[in-house]
Amino acid sequence: MKEFIKNKTVTYNLMSFTGFKSLIVFSLLLESPKSYSEINDFFKNHEYIKEPVSIDTLRVYLTSLRMMGCEIVRTSKAEGSKYKLVLHPFELNVTEEQVKSLVKVYKTIARNIDLKELIMLEKFLRKIAAMVKNPQLSEALSKVSSFNSLDMSLVENLIAHCEKKDQIIVVYNSPRSGNKHIEIVTDKVEFNNNKLYLYGTSLEYEQYSYFLISRIISIAAVRVSKSNLPDLKELRVGYELRINPSELKLTDDEKLVDIKDGILTVENSATNPFVVKQRVLSLGYACKVLYPESFKNDIIKTLKEMREEYLNDKIK
């Protein structure tokens, strides 16, 4: 310790050769089966060791691990003659009750943290699930996951582009026209009705839009120079909500105008009528549109068409 404090350098004098190198071999085999040459290359490139290990010395480290309770086998030549860690005494065991508790904790935390924190939580639990030899944990987490079937790296990249308001081109699997390239000036990534969306200005439609991230296949390109944004017309829609104020979560486009006799008046300012329409319909019977008249009539028409569809199904 005195030597380390004096020189701030890790040397062989500060470590047990066998113990330290055995732990390195253990960590390598935890990742995947490794051949002698792969282990040797790692030792040669290690920042402290920087020298090869002989096959006889490697056997010493493997013996040390076996004495600790590890089961290590050698694969066939066809499989690369690799050392494979079959079993070790440090495996995490999670009971059925603990699985239920982890799922309950996830549900509780997920409702009260922001998107970046939720991604960190998701990656942490996925890592634990991968280390635990209990498929019930992975299955249970996948059922409640906010990112089920989503590519986490893609989500993180989209968030990073939104923070810089980048102009990107994505390959999007449209339900109507199949795979297509869409150019977007990114704004935010956000949940809506438990589904994750990318929001931004679509240069194709010249309006503020949102796209289901589960349909985004990849980011095809990032524009170095941004296009001039089109002059977007803002739509202001007012509606009443019969809802407990504590239960209302306003979107970025909404503002609370008034509360009177238990009725909340909200104004939504957006450039995409479809986004506002989806928001109003999602609020259900608790929402009543006040203005403008044209938007109100459009909602009434949509509700009538929906009613007719249900009545027709009932007759059939």
C-alpha positions in Angstrom: 0.0 0.0 0.0 2.9 2.4 0.8 4.4 1.7 -2.6 1.0 2.4 -4.3 0.5 5.7 -2.4 4.0 6.8 -3.2 4.1 5.9 -6.9 0.4 5.7 -7.8 1.3 2.7 -9.9 0.1 -0.9 -9.7 3.0 -3.4 -9.9 3.4 -7.1 -9.4 4.6 -6.4 -5.8 1.1 -5.2 -5.0 -0.8 -8.3 -6.2 -1.0 -12.1 -5.9 0.0 -13.5 -9.3 -2.2 -16.5 -9.1 -5.1 -14.8 -7.4 -5.2 -11.8 -9.7 -4.7 -13.7 -12.9 -7.1 -16.4 -11.9 -9.8 -13.8 -11.4 -9.0 -12.4 -14.9 -9.4 -15.9 -16.4 -12.7 -16.3 -14.5 -14.1 -13.0 -15.8 -13.1 -13.9 -19.4 -14.8 -17.3 -19.2 -17.9 -15.6 -17.7 -18.3 -13.7 -20.9 -17.9 -16.7 -23.2 -15.7 -19.8 -23.9 -12.2 -18.8 -24.7 -9.2 -20.5 -26.4 -5.7 -20.4 -25.0 -4.7 -17.9 -27.7 -7.6 -15.6 -26.8 -6.7 -15.7 -23.1 -3.0 -15.2 -24.0 -3.8 -12.2 -26.2 -5.8 -10.6 -23.3 -2.9 -11.0 -20.9 -0.4 -9.5 -23.4 -2.6 -6.4 -23.8 -3.6 -6.0 -20.2 -2.6 -2.6 -18.8 -0.8 -4.1 -15.8 0.4 -7.5 -16.9 1.6 -6.9 -20.5 3.1 -10.3 -21.0 2.0 -13.7 -22.3 1.0 -16.7 -20.1 2.3 -20.2 -20.8 -0.1 -23.1 -21.2 1.2 -24.7 -18.1 0.7 -21.5 -16.1 -2.8 -21.2 -17.4 -3.5 -24.7 -16.2 -2.5 -23.5 -12.7 -5.0 -20.7 -12.8 -7.7 -23.1 -14.1 -6.9 -25.5 -11.2 -7.2 -22.6 -8.7 -10.7 -21.9 -10.1 -11.7 -25.5 -10.0 -10.6 -25.7 -6.3 -12.9 -22.7 -5.7 -15.8 -24.8 -7.0 -15.8 -23.8 -10.7 -16.6 -26.5 -13.3 -14.5 -25.8 -16.4 -14.4 -28.1 -19.5 -12.5 -28.1 -22.8 -14.6 -28.1 -25.9 -13.9 -30.2 -29.0 -11.5 -29.2 -31.8 -14.6 -28.6 -34.0 -15.7 -26.0 -31.4 -12.3 -24.4 -31.2 -10.8 -26.3 -28.3 -12.0 -23.6 -25.9 -12.2 -23.5 -22.1 -15.9 -23.3 -21.1 -17.2 -22.3 -17.7 -20.1 -24.7 -17.0 -20.8 -23.9 -13.4 -19.5 -21.6 -10.7 -20.4 -21.0 -7.0 -21.1 -17.3 -7.5 -24.3 -17.7 -9.6 -27.2 -15.6 -8.5 -30.3 -17.5 -7.5 -33.7 -15.8 -7.6 -36.7 -17.5 -6.1 -40.3 -17.2 -7.5 -41.2 -14.8 -4.7 -38.1 -12.6 -5.5 -39.1 -12.5 -9.1 -42.5 -11.2 -8.1 -40.9 -8.6 -5.9 -38.5 -7.4 -8.6 -41.4 -7.0 -11.1 -43.4 -5.1 -8.4 -40.4 -2.8 -7.8 -40.0 -2.2 -11.5 -43.6 -1.3 -12.0 -43.5 1.2 -9.1 -40.2 2.9 -10.1 -41.1 3.0 -13.8 -44.1 5.3 -13.1 -42.0 7.9 -11.3 -38.7 8.3 -13.1 -37.7 10.0 -16.4 -36.9 8.2 -19.6 -33.1 8.1 -19.2 -33.4 6.7 -15.7 -35.9 4.2 -16.9 -33.4 3.0 -19.6 -30.7 2.6 -16.9 -33.1 0.6 -14.7 -34.1 -1.6 -17.7 -30.5 -2.3 -18.7 -29.6 -3.1 -15.1 -32.4 -5.6 -14.7 -31.7 -7.1 -18.1 -28.1 -7.7 -17.0 -29.2 -9.3 -13.7 -31.7 -11.5 -15.7 -28.9 -12.6 -18.0 -26.7 -13.6 -15.0 -29.5 -15.5 -13.2 -30.3 -19.1 -14.2 -34.0 -18.6 -13.8 -35.9 -18.1 -17.1 -38.9 -16.9 -15.1 -37.2 -13.6 -14.3 -36.5 -12.8 -18.0 -40.0 -13.8 -18.9 -41.6 -11.7 -16.1 -39.5 -8.7 -16.9 -40.3 -8.9 -20.6 -44.0 -8.9 -19.9 -43.9 -5.6 -17.9 -41.0 -4.0 -19.7 -41.6 -0.5 -21.1 -39.1 -1.4 -23.9 -40.3 -4.9 -24.8 -38.9 -5.9 -28.2 -37.3 -2.4 -28.7 -33.6 -2.0 -29.6 -32.2 -0.1 -26.6 -29.2 1.2 -28.5 -31.6 2.7 -31.1 -33.7 4.3 -28.4 -30.6 5.9 -26.8 -29.3 7.1 -30.1 -32.7 8.8 -30.9 -32.7 10.5 -27.5 -29.1 11.8 -28.1 -30.2 13.2 -31.5 -33.3 14.8 -29.9 -31.1 16.6 -27.3 -29.1 18.2 -30.2 -32.2 18.7 -32.3 -30.5 16.8 -35.1 -32.0 16.4 -38.5 -32.0 12.6 -39.3 -33.3 10.2 -41.8 -34.9 7.0 -40.5 -36.0 3.8 -42.2 -39.6 3.5 -41.0 -41.9 0.5 -41.5 -45.1 2.2 -42.4 -48.3 0.1 -41.9 -49.6 1.4 -45.2 -46.6 1.7 -47.5 -43.9 -0.6 -46.0 -40.3 0.5 -45.5 -39.6 4.1 -46.4 -37.1 6.9 -45.6 -38.5 9.7 -43.5 -36.5 12.9 -42.7 -37.2 14.4 -39.3 -35.9 17.4 -37.3 -35.9 15.5 -34.0 -37.5 17.0 -30.8 -38.1 14.4 -28.1 -38.7 10.8 -27.3 -41.7 10.2 -25.1 -44.2 7.6 -24.0 -47.8 8.0 -25.1 -50.4 5.3 -24.1 -47.6 3.1 -22.9 -45.9 3.2 -26.3 -42.6 5.0 -27.1 -42.6 7.6 -29.9 -40.1 9.9 -31.6 -41.5 13.4 -32.0 -40.2 16.0 -34.5 -40.9 18.0 -37.6 -41.5 15.8 -40.6 -40.0 17.5 -43.7 -42.1 15.3 -45.9 -45.4 16.3 -44.4 -44.2 19.7 -43.3 -45.8 19.4 -39.9 -44.9 18.3 -36.3 -45.4 14.6 -36.2 -44.7 11.5 -34.1 -43.5 8.1 -35.1 -43.8 4.8 -33.2 -40.2 3.7 -32.3 -41.1 0.0 -32.7 -41.5 0.7 -36.4 -38.2 2.6 -36.8 -35.8 0.0 -38.3 -32.6 2.2 -38.2 -31.2 5.6 -38.5 -30.0 5.9 -42.1 -28.3 9.2 -42.0 -27.7 12.4 -40.0 -27.7 15.7 -41.8 -24.7 17.9 -41.2 -26.5 21.0 -42.3 -30.1 21.4 -41.3 -32.9 22.4 -43.6 -35.0 25.5 -43.1 -38.1 24.4 -41.2 -41.4 25.0 -42.9 -43.7 27.7 -41.5 -45.9 25.5 -39.2 -49.4 26.8 -38.5 -50.4 26.4 -34.9 -53.8 25.0 -33.9 -55.3 26.0 -30.6 -57.8 23.6 -29.1 -59.7 24.1 -25.8 -61.4 21.4 -23.9 -63.0 20.7 -20.6 -61.9 17.7 -18.5 -64.0 16.1 -15.7 -61.0 14.6 -13.9 -59.2 14.8 -10.6 -56.5 17.5 -11.0 -53.9 15.2 -9.3 -54.5 12.6 -12.1 -54.0 15.0 -15.0 -50.6 14.8 -16.7 -50.3 17.7 -19.1 -48.3 17.2 -22.3 -45.7 19.7 -23.4 -48.4 21.3 -25.7 -51.0 21.6 -23.1 -51.6 24.3 -20.4 -54.2 24.4 -17.6 -56.4 27.5 -18.2 -58.9 27.2 -15.4 -60.4 25.0 -12.7 -64.0 25.7 -11.7 -66.6 23.5 -10.0 -64.4 20.4 -10.4 -64.0 21.0 -14.2 -60.6 21.6 -15.7 -60.2 23.8 -18.8 -57.1 22.9 -20.9 -55.7 24.5 -24.0 -53.6 22.5 -26.4 -51.4 24.3 -28.9 -49.9 22.1 -31.6 -49.0 22.2 -35.3 -50.4 18.7 -36.1 -54.2 18.4 -35.8 -53.8 14.6 -35.8 -51.7 14.7 -32.6 -54.4 16.8 -30.8 -57.1 14.6 -32.1 -55.4 11.5 -30.7 -54.9 13.2 -27.4 -58.6 14.2 -27.2 -59.8 10.7 -28.1 -57.4 9.2 -25.5 -59.1 11.2 -22.8 -62.4 9.5 -23.6 -65.7 10.6 -22.1 -64.0 12.8 -19.5 -63.2 15.3 -22.3 -65.4 17.8 -24.1 -64.0 20.0 -26.9 -64.9 23.7 -26.6 -63.2 25.3 -29.6 -62.5 25.8 -32.4 -65.8 24.8 -34.0 -64.2 23.0 -37.0 -62.1 20.8 -34.7 -65.1 20.1 -32.5 -67.2 19.0 -35.5 -64.3 16.7 -36.7 -64.3 15.0 -33.3 -68.1 14.6 -33.4 -67.9 13.1 -36.9 -65.2 10.6 -35.8 -67.2 9.5 -32.7 -70.3 9.0 -34.9 -68.3 6.9 -37.3 -66.9 4.8 -34.5 -70.4 4.3 -33.1 -71.7 3.2 -36.5 -68.8 0.7 -36.7 -69.7 -0.9 -33.4 -73.4 -1.0 -34.2 -72.7 -2.7 -37.5 -70.6 -5.3 -35.8 -73.3 -5.9 -33.3 -75.9 -6.5 -36.0 -73.6 -8.9 -37.8 
